[in-house]
């Protein structure tokens, strides 16, 4: 973008300074003294434009300094990594994770054995998983198994 380039802002600053000088020379030819010159609206407007351009130029300079610092830091990290890699020479080094980034292992869940209740019904816990969510335990009541081939007695 043109408005973020340093050269564009420098050109604007030169343009506004030239207009300000022209306006000041015009006012001096008219015979207006310096305290009255500062009250002129066009002079105020041009001075405001110059201040705004200066602020933008300072911001661009700050961004350039920050970019240079980050480039230096990146180069230092790469060189340190290369030195460490050369010193190892084929040895496998186990990386130690930083504190706070350690993954905790979850304890394994075991299914308790079935429990018998009154009436011959068996209650057991069953793990159910739903699309990657945590496993939930649900209790299901079951009746004791009856042979399917058994014939009912007539009364």
Secondary structure, DSSP 8 states (H G I E B T S, - for coil): -GGGSHHHHHHHHHHHHHHHHHHHHHHHHHT--HHHHTT-HHHHHHHHHHHHHHHHHHHHHHHHHHHHHHHHHHHHHHHHHHHHHHHHTT--------TT--------------EE-GGGEEEEEEEE--TTS--EEEEEEEE----TT------
